């Protein structure tokens, strides 16, 4: 299950930070995570690229409205690290 990032972390982290600030991504640790392979039609909420059948895909429900959010594995990890960092500052 390939997990390498689709973009360098130096590009992904600012995207995560901006999307959290814009409200497009929640600051939350999800209670339930689904993982598997992409199918090519789901788009990652961090990098805006399709998640192909060869790539790991993580899906959570947005705790604000139960909307599913999909991520490449590496994008998900960067988002969760930023959520943890922001939560620790509260």
Steps between C-alpha positions, in 0.01 A plus 500: 500500500702801380505781753747746354377859484367634172663838575787601728402563861616859454201543265251287693538654845411856388197357316386322815548814709310715252212252470467478877497881519242518218282239671537250217668252735404443862740504792397164640627155569254272323333225699464270200735465205451285194805406300556317176597564143369789297290448189606805304182701554557623855700820538733568790389793716857618546670477160188501274629200303312180423579200717586223257447127542870462581489752785391470861187698580375605841140612547341660803171672566532871562383537863337832413253356247574129438628577152761243395852636465753303298878523518811340363675331791787752509258795478293352783810468721598863440145617579490295822838633612374854450177422690705361790725807499203738504317300768804506727503880485146532639 
